[in-house]
Structure formats: structure tokens, C-alpha cells
């Protein structure tokens, strides 16, 4: 099988179909493959007895069984403490500040492509492989490129936009070259369980996926009622805790008004929900912080590219201006209705992901505060 | 680099001795009768079972009728502790059980179950930093209502050997039934029940180069255990279930070989163990030996390192072909510190940084040297990368 036998690859396994197929492909390609599963922190049990969605004994035994079938070693890495202290606390803190964080971005930044990757390299591995739909390529200058997965509908490069050259140089995404239906066919061919599992790992640590209940239990103080206000200061009603709302939300506000109202933002300092009419909603600008440039170099001047402001959003044309302090300013060609602080603003040049940052609070809300 | 495979986990299980395997084979498909049957096929199997019982009785220095065959150590422990406890209740005796924090769960959880759901009282004795039980503490814990005591002969995690004869002698004076879990001790220490003075004793074949799934319980004549498993009248009504003829033959033969060759094996074990302990303590910074420095099993070495996640260490060792274990080893990545190590006074962090290496008949000096090289390298790697931090 060539020289791949001398290349050790640790594959992050979840028991799901994508990472299982990733592992099987690597074995087929003759690599020295080692399976590893992270035991992440999740709520012990949810009221009513529902089980955790993440790292259940079932998922672990699925992953172990698949590793055994593939004839590769399998280890479970205890990642609970670091996950709880970085991801779960961050999630609660961000909500406290009135922003809606994207834990998957932070998990890839701090856990998967840091803690797990360091563990893999310490085991003499050359690469960490995952079941993400994305691709790694090398440019003419030798730099590593992060590219969208071949299946545009499944592309997960958004949550990988935190990766730099070092991480990419030790990363493999074997299923990124395939479309999801083909991955299912591969699973069948490899004799792997093809049971459909949730694709999104969003909020894997929340037992029932209900983050409002989670915040109610873990940070009840931030779920207290407060005023619903227009930017003019006019009070229209009472909200039931700011984390219950998202930017652009129209339904469920419980406010009577002459025209439809939308959530414009949250003023967490005053525990106030700010609403407005459709023409007040939306902005064509944002700033983002903690910006990562995949190339490792901050562009020296403003440039045009496409930007995604949510995992499932369409990339939209914009002008990107790099700022100091790892920040950037983005001006879209068209106004965007649902720019949400805490989500990633991820930049694309065609199918190449150039990097991204975390969206800061929008100007409108800050102005009022 | 060529892959090596070095097995240093003989406390978990041992390979079946080829001589034992050969002795067992005819009882699978030649003399396959049910020992309880009244025909020739059955008689052949029955003879093998009773020959096995005699062989074991010789080593235990007891009557053959005092040996009950079971499915292994856990069943033997359950039958002894629960059986004796229910018998005490049946006769209106006291309902107090004395045990230690070192016990295997088969004893510890059985005693706890009796306390939780059946109204028994349970005392867990203190142990010192080396894992020794003090006879005075035992004496102090035993009261009027104490009817059963169960104390492990030698511990699986730390290798410490208890003064069983002294403890059992005290129990005898007080009229307390004394059980010992000798699963780890069997094949290495004397199993003479008269010298030990115990009333009940558990062993399991796969710990001394016999097959898995078969064990025995010594029960002194006159003790009337309430069976854990009810059914047919096998084993004089003390343990229902068709006898596992090949397993029983294997158990007896493995035990006989272990004691026929005891001196030779023990010497080898000790040389290997001491080489291992010596070089680990020299080569790995801040390594400490856990358990008693002298009163420990000849095969057993156990260590505490400085902030080294045991599971991570085991993973590194496994990748280099070295099979080891830790008190907290856990397949789910949700490690809980070993209760044994906590009872010895180790901190939670220390208890999560433990490693057990147990040598066997086939262990060579070369194996030990390689294992220690890899261990020292792995510990350094984990420490350097700051991966041991929890």
C-alpha cells in the first residue's frame, strides 16, 4: 500500500457515519490509523431522564465496535474538564453579555484542533483526521488552503475557519471529497452502520438541545424578565429573559403594534430587548474580533470577497477591511437582516475559506446603550 | 520500528497454560457427558470433576466436599458474602458485616447492597498508607452483632498482602465467619485454609494460567450458605447449574501446576518485579511505589506519577505495544479515582495518575527494559506537552 503505512493518522471518531467512513477510507488507503473519541462534558442527566446527546455509552460502543471491525486501536480521551471550562462556560458567559455564541467554532479552536490535535501529535501521529465536509489543499507557494467540502450543501468549512497553517498541515478531512449520499454508499460498502445521525453537532453538551432550559438551570439570573423597548425608548411590553430571543426574530414577541416588529438587539446591561420595524432591521456593516487568517498573514489592504454570517447562510459579496487588534470591518453590498453578535463572519474566495472572526455587537444596539 | 507486544497485565488475566488447555480439550467433545447424568457418559465427566475437586482440596488442605465450583471470582465472592449474610438472618443472628475499602466490587458492592436493601450494618475498616489492615482496628470494629467479615488476601491494585492468619484467628475467637477473596493471591501465596484459618475463600482460574469463566469457593464444613443462584441440586444444593467440566478440569490442573512449580515461578516473578520497580523509580521523575514495599505480590508493581493522566499514559504505552492498567482505567473516558488509592490517603490527582504493571511467567528482562524505556519517554512527553493537566 505504498508509504502510507509509515504515516500515522489519529481519526476523531464519534460513532456517526461521517467519522466512521473517514476512518475506513484511511484504513483502505493504508495509513497507520488510530481511532480516538473525545469524552466531552455534557449535562449528567436532563430532568425527565432524557440521555445526553453527546458521548453516550451507545455512541462510544458504536465507535469502539467500528474501530474493532477496522482493526485499529481505539481510545477515549477524557476532555470533560477542558471542554467545560472553555466551551460551556464561554457559552454561558456570552449569553450573559447578550450575544449568541457559536460553540462549534470555539470547540474547533480550543478543543479539536488544539487539545485533541496535540494529543494526536504526542502519539507520534502525523495527522489528525475528522469527519468534516471540508478539504485541505496546498497552494503554489506551499501554503495550506482550507477549501469547502465538495458537497456544497454539507460544507462545514465555516466551523473550521479558526484553523491556521500549523493545524491544517496536520489535518485530513477524508469525506470532504465526497457528497453525503456517496458517504452513505461508502458506509454500506465498508459494512458500517449507516443509521442516520444528526449532522449538526450544535450544542452537543445540552442534553435535550434546549438551550433556554439549559440557561434557566445553569444561569437562572440571566433569564429574568425585562422591558421590550423601541430605539426611541418607548416601552412596549415585557420579555422573559434575553437569551430567549434572536436577532431578526418576529414571532413570539407578545407585543401589539401597528406594524410588524423584529428583534433588533439585546441590551444586556439594562436587560432590555430592543425591537423595531422592518426598515430598522438590518445593516450592511459589521465588525468582527478574534479574526483568524488561514494563511497566517493579515491582508495588508481591504479586499472584496464573500462572507457568511451563519453556518447555514449564503455567502454574500462584501468589502473586507482588516483592522488592528485582530479585528476586521465588513461592508456588504446589500443590507443583511440577521447579523448576530457571537456568530462567525467567515470569508470565502470561491471555495477557498480565507478565515473568519467573531461578530461584535451591532452598531444600532450599541448606539442605544 | 517493529511492533512489540509486551503483556504486563497479569493481574487482569493470564494466558491459559498449553498443558492446561490440552487437559481440558477431551471434555468438550469426547467426554462431554453431563456430570449429573446416571449413564456412562455422565460418569466419565463426573469422575473428572471429582478428581479436580480432590486436586484442589489437596492444595487448599481441606476436604473435597468443602470446594464449590462457580463461574469465577465474582460469583464466589457473591456466594460467600451474601450466602453467609442470608444464613445469619435466617438464624436470627446479628446483621453486621465488616469489610475493607480494598475489596473487589464483588465483595464491596455485595456488602453495600446488603446494607442498602436488606437492613445489614456495614463497617469499612481503615487501612494505612501501604494498604495494610490493622488487626487492632479489626478487633475494635467487631461487635456482638458481627457475623461476617470479608477481607481480601492480596489486593489487585496495590499488591499489598494482608495478615490473613491473624485476622482470621481473631474472627474465629469471636465466632465471626471469615471470608477472604484470594483471587489475586492464588498461584502466588499459600492457599492452605488450615494455616490461614479462614472459613471461606474465593479463587478464579484465569488468574493462574487457567481458563476464564470458572472459579471455586472454599466453604468450611458446617457452614450453611444460602445459595445465590437457585435451581438444581448441583454442588450439594449450594450452587445450581450444570457443571462446567472442561473449565473445572482446567481450574484444577492450572492450580496444581502453579503450586508444583511455585518456587521456580515465584523466584522469576520477584526478579522481574524488582527489576521493574527499581528502574521505574530511578528513571521516572517523582515516581512513587504504591502499596506495601515488601508485603506485596511477587508479580505486582504499582506506581503513582506526578500529574500524569493514567488513561493517557495507558494509550501511549498501548501504542508502543505495552499492555498495562491503572486503578482508574476506564473505557468511557470518564475516569473516577480508585477508591483503593483514596483509602490509602492519596489525593484525587494522585489516584488518577496511577499505573499497574504485573509480570508473568513469560516476562523477560528485555521486556522490562523496553517497557521502562517507553514508560519514561511517555511520561516525559505527556509532562512536556502539558497534556497531563486535568
Interface residues (C-beta under 8 A of the other chain):
Chain A: X34 X37 X38 X39 X55 X57 X60 X64 X73 X75 X76 X77 X78 X79 X80 X81 X118 X119 X122 X123 X124
Chain B: X309 X311 X312 X315 X316 X318 X319 X330 X331 X332 X333 X334 X335 X381 X382 X385 X387 X390
